[in-house]
């Protein structure tokens, strides 16, 4: 169980960068596996609930923060759609950093191609970039915390 948990933690960390995989919830599964292996005595229930809610919130932040940040900076629907396309393309062409760079380039391209008269394409793309970066930091923080408790719990099982 613990070895499978290690795979879930590593997959969760990768999922923080690669948009296809929901990193924090995947990493959270590792805590459930260690808990199961320890007869549900490894972690208090409140910690599992707290980290489970944090994992879901962090995964949702990946969808919410870039949109909120882009709207604050004046991005239109074309910029937001461009950022999503850019993230996907960037992930496959230049992993792992292509995700973040792709969001910026895609948002800029979307704003430039379908430019509104009142738009500032670079400012809009920068807003999308900031939101994507913030979401990545949130996901890494939650997944890192989950990894810490996973390692602590796994050591407690064998120590």
C-alpha positions as a printed Julia matrix, in Angstrom:
159×3 Matrix{Float64}:
   0.0    0.0     0.0
   2.76   2.43    0.9
   4.61   1.81   -2.39
   1.42   2.53   -4.32
   1.03   5.65   -2.16
   4.48   6.81   -3.29
   3.31   6.53   -6.89
   0.22   8.61   -6.08
   2.32  11.33   -4.4
   4.71  11.48   -7.36
   1.8   11.54   -9.81
   0.2   14.3    -7.75
   3.35  16.41   -7.91
   3.51  15.92  -11.68
  -0.18  16.8   -11.87
   0.53  20.18  -10.3
   2.41  21.13  -13.45
   0.64  19.07  -16.12
  -2.97  20.25  -16.51
  -4.35  16.85  -17.51
  -3.92  15.32  -14.05
  -5.57  16.8   -10.92
  -2.45  16.79   -8.74
  -3.69  17.52   -5.21
  -6.59  15.01   -5.22
  -4.32  12.33   -6.71
  -1.72  12.95   -3.99
  -4.46  12.87   -1.34
  -5.18   9.24   -2.27
  -1.75   8.41   -0.83
  -2.95   9.52    2.62
  -5.96   7.26    2.33
  -3.71   4.33    1.4
  -1.41   4.91    4.39
  -4.46   5.27    6.63
  -5.89   2.03    5.31
  -2.55   0.25    5.83
  -2.41   1.58    9.4
  -5.96   0.56   10.28
  -7.16   4.17   10.06
  -5.03   5.03   13.12
  -2.25   6.95   11.3
  -3.96  10.36   10.98
  -6.77  11.98   12.93
 -10.02  12.25   10.97
  -9.95  16.05   11.1
  -6.58  16.08    9.29
  -7.85  13.81    6.51
 -10.95  15.97    6.1
  -8.91  19.19    6.12
  -6.38  17.91    3.56
  -9.16  16.42    1.42
 -10.99  19.75    1.28
  -7.7   21.56    0.6
  -6.95  19.14   -2.25
 -10.32  19.77   -3.87
 -10.02  23.54   -3.37
  -6.52  23.56   -4.86
  -7.7   21.57   -7.88
 -10.57  24.01   -8.37
  -8.19  26.96   -8.07
  -6.64  25.76  -11.29
  -9.85  26.67  -13.08
 -10.82  29.72  -11.06
  -7.63  31.75  -10.48
  -6.58  32.19  -14.13
 -10.1   33.29  -15.1
 -10.41  35.74  -12.2
  -6.97  37.17  -12.81
  -7.54  37.48  -16.53
 -10.88  39.23  -16.05
  -9.26  41.7   -13.63
  -6.66  42.51  -16.26
  -9.2   43.0   -19.04
  -8.92  39.73  -20.94
 -11.87  38.74  -23.06
 -13.24  35.3   -23.84
 -10.74  34.95  -26.68
  -7.84  35.49  -24.29
  -9.18  32.96  -21.82
  -9.85  30.37  -24.52
  -6.45  31.05  -26.03
  -4.82  30.46  -22.66
  -6.52  27.07  -22.29
  -5.43  26.03  -25.78
  -1.93  27.37  -25.09
  -1.7   25.39  -21.83
  -2.62  22.16  -23.57
  -0.27  22.72  -26.51
   2.53  23.93  -24.23
   2.2   20.87  -22.02
   2.89  18.54  -24.91
   5.53  20.62  -26.69
   7.59  21.9   -23.76
   6.81  19.97  -20.59
   6.66  20.94  -17.74
   7.13  24.69  -18.17
   5.22  24.83  -21.44
   1.99  24.76  -19.46
   2.58  28.14  -17.88
   4.31  29.69  -20.9
   1.59  28.27  -23.15
  -1.08  29.96  -21.07
   0.62  33.31  -21.57
   1.3   32.85  -25.29
  -2.2   31.47  -25.9
  -3.85  34.35  -24.09
  -1.74  36.85  -25.98
  -2.53  35.18  -29.31
  -6.24  35.04  -28.5
  -6.3   38.72  -27.59
  -4.26  39.72  -30.66
  -6.3   37.66  -33.14
  -9.71  38.7   -31.83
  -8.67  42.07  -30.48
 -11.38  44.28  -29.15
 -10.93  48.01  -29.43
 -10.61  48.43  -25.67
  -8.24  45.54  -25.11
  -4.63  45.63  -24.06
  -3.45  42.18  -25.19
  -0.18  42.08  -23.27
  -1.85  43.18  -20.03
  -4.57  40.56  -20.5
  -2.03  37.81  -21.23
  -0.02  38.82  -18.18
  -3.18  38.52  -16.06
  -3.77  34.99  -17.31
  -0.12  34.15  -16.63
  -0.33  35.48  -13.05
  -3.49  33.48  -12.39
  -2.01  30.29  -13.82
   1.17  30.75  -11.8
  -0.82  31.42   -8.61
  -2.9   28.28   -9.16
   0.27  26.24   -9.7
   1.78  27.57   -6.47
  -1.43  26.73   -4.54
  -1.48  23.21   -5.98
   2.2   22.64   -5.18
   1.74  23.92   -1.62
  -1.2   21.61   -0.93
   0.45  18.64   -2.63
   3.71  19.32   -0.8
   1.86  19.36    2.52
   0.13  16.12    1.57
   3.5   14.58    0.64
   4.92  15.64    4.01
   2.11  13.92    5.91
   2.36  10.89    3.66
   6.07  10.47    4.42
   5.46  11.09    8.13
   2.66   8.5     8.19
   4.63   5.94    6.17
   7.63   6.28    8.49
   5.28   5.89   11.46
   4.02   2.6    10.05
   7.51   1.14    9.87
   9.21   3.01   12.72
